Amino acid sequence: MITKIYLSLLLIFSSLFTYAQTDSEKNQFEKIKSYKVAYFTEQLSLTAEEASNFWPVYNQFEKAQIEMWQSMRKRAEASNEDSSSLSETEAKKLLEEYIAERTAEHKRTMKLYKDLQDVLPANKVLLLPRAEDSFRRKLMRMHRERRGQDNQSKEKAKETALPLL
């Protein structure tokens, strides 16, 4: 289950970082980040002191995860471009690198939970995976709704642009 969560987060954050290049897109990323802070704080019922201890630990974990996802994405794109020309030894090397990255990801996750045990009660640490999953779902739902609204406004614009007979 944790793998599914992180894979989904990988897709979300890698796409956010890939496209977060203009000021408005960077602003959008900052809005999502602030929404995440508010959402996690509410879902985990963090006090001000708990939040001040939680966020540095979580942000450090998240930064390492994003860096890993970006490198995995670059490697995947490079291997997809010439996957038909890969030799068996090159493919094995890429697979070993992938396994090593996934192992490192698992170790980082375990370290996160151990570190959080020092700053939060165990019952709040247990809520973190659920909060991450529900945040991801909510973010995706908001994205779909916004995309649907954009499509509806485009359709209305096309309708009004057509001459009436």
N, C-alpha and C positions, 0 to 999 in steps of 0.2 A: 504494500500500500504506500509506504514511504517513497518507494521508487517511482510510483505513478505520480505522486504529488510533486516530486522534484523534477520529473520529466516534464510535467505540465508547466511548472514554474520556469523550467529551462526555456520552453518555447515562448512563454510570455515575456520573460526578461530579455532573452536574446533578441526577440523582435523589437522590444522597446529600446534596447541599446543600439540596435542596428539603425533604427529609424529616428532615434532621438538626436538629430543633428542640427535642426534649425531651432531658433529661439522658441517658437511656439510649441514645437515638439518637446524641447527640453522643459518648457513650462508644464506641458502635459505630464511628463514623467514626474516632475516635482509634485504635481497635484495628486498623482497616483500614490507617490511615496507618502505624502501627508495623509491621504485617505487611509493608507495601510497602517500608519502609526495610530490614527484615531480608532480604526477598526480593531486592531490587535489590543490596544489599551482597553477598549470596551469589552471585547470578547474574553480577555484574560482577567478582567477586573483588576487592572494594575493600579496600585496606589502611585502617588507621585514619586516616592522613594523607590518603589519596585521598578517603575518605568525608567527612572534615571539609571538604574543598574542593568536593566534588561536590554535597552536599546544599543548600548555600545557593544555588548556581547553578540547580539543578533546581527547588527550591522556589519561587524567584522566577518561573521559567518557568511552573510549574504554577499559581501564583496568578494570573498574567496570563491563562492559558488558561481557568481556571475563571470569572474575571470575564467573559471574552468569551463563554463558553458560556451563562452566566446571562443576559447581555444578549440574545444571539441567541434564547434560549428565550423570553424575555419578548416579544421582537419577533415571534417566530413565533406565539406564542399570541394576541397581539393581532391579527395579520394573519389568522389562521385564523378568528377570531370574525366578522370582517367581510370575508372574502375575496371574497364575492360582490358586495359593494358597492364594491370598489376600482376606481378609474378606472385607465386604462392608465398615466397619468403617475405615480400613486401606486404602482402595481405596479412600474414601472421604478425608482422611487426606492428601494423596498424591496430590489429585486434588486441595485441598485448598492451599497447598504449591505451586503448579504450578501457580495457579491464583495469589497468593501473589507475586511470582517472576515476573510474567508478568506485574502486576500492578506497581511493583518497577521499572521494565524496562521502562514502559511508563513514570513514573515520572522522571526517569533519562533523558529520551529523551527530555521531556519538559524543564527540568532544563538546558540541553545542549543548546537548542535553546534560552532560556532566557539569559544564560550566554554569548552566542555568540553575542547576540544583543548588549552587552556592548563593544565588541571588534571589531566587523565587521559591515559594513553597512547591512541593512536588505536585500537588493537585493542579496548580496553574501551569507547570511545565507540561503536564499530561494534556492540557487543553491546546497547546501550541499546534500540533499537527491538524487538529480539527479546525482551528482558526485559520491556518494557512490554506487548507482545502476550501473552506467556505469563502475566504477572501478571493481565492482564485476563481471559484465559480461565480461569485458576485461580479467580479471584474469582467469575466467573459460575457456574462449576461448583459452587463451595461454596454459592453462593446457591440454585442449583437443588436441591442435595442438602438444604439446610436447609428449603427450601420443601416439598420432598417429604416430609421427616420431619414437618413441621407438618401436612401434609395427612393423613399416615398416622395421626398421633395424634388428629386430629379424627375420622377414620373410626372408629377404635377407640372413642373416646368415644361416638360415635353408636351403635355396636354394643352397648356395655355399657348405654346408656341405654334401649335397647328392651327391653320385657319379653319374657322367653322363654316360648314356648308349650309 
